[in-house]
Amino acid sequence: MNERCVCGYPKAKHEPGTLKCRDKSGRTYGTRNLPDGKTCQDCRHFKRTCEWLISCEPTRTDCDWYPIKFTAKEPTA
């Protein structure tokens, strides 16, 4: 998969070693992708923030926030 950074360039187009963005902002490579196998509904912020505030779909695998705010829900007993 050729993921793109939030700056718009693919990872391969960043400075080798440091992964600094080409846009000279000083940021480093970063995406809004959630951890593998996770969706928005797995995040503890989903119900109280994303679902009602921005009408986010629970099955999405990328976050509307940058840096991402994903924090896994606490397991239920």
N, C-alpha and C positions, 0 to 999 in steps of 0.2 A: 504494500500500500504506500502510495506517495502522499503522505499527509502534508498539509500546508501549515505553515506557521501563521500566527495572527497577523504578521506583517505582510503576508501574501505569497512569500517565496517558499518553495519546498525546502526541506531540511538540508538537502545537498547543496543548496545555494548560499548557505551560511558560512561564516568564517570557520575553517577547520580548527578543531580543538576547542575553541571558545564558544562556538555556535552563536556568535553575536549576529544580530539581524543586519541585513544589508541597508536598511533604511536609516542607519546611523543614529537610531534613537537610544542606543546603549542597552536595549533589551536583548535577551537571549531567546533562542528558539523556544516556542511554547505553542501548544494547541489548546483547543477547548474540548478535546475528547475526554470522555469519562474513562475510568479504569476499565480494562478488558472485562467483559461480562456484566457490566453494571449499566443500569438505565437511570433516568431521572427519578423514577419512583423509588429507587434504592437510597436516595439521599434524604437526610433528615430535614433539609430545608424545603423539600418539594411542596408539601401540603401548605405550609404557612407562608411561603414566599412565592415560589415559581408558578404553582398551579393557579392561584387566584390573582396574583399580580400581573403575570405576563401570559397567562393561558397556555402554559407549557404542556406538551403532551407527555404522559408518563413513560412512554416507550422510547423517547429520544436517547441517543448515546453521546450527545455533545451538549455542553453547558452554554447558556446565553451569557454567563458572566465571565469576565477575564480579569484577573486569574480566576480559574474555576473555583466555585464555592463547594464543590462536592465533598460531603462528609457522610460516610456510611451510617445508616440507621443502626441504633443499638439493637442487638438481637432480642426478640421477644421471648419471654419464658413460657 
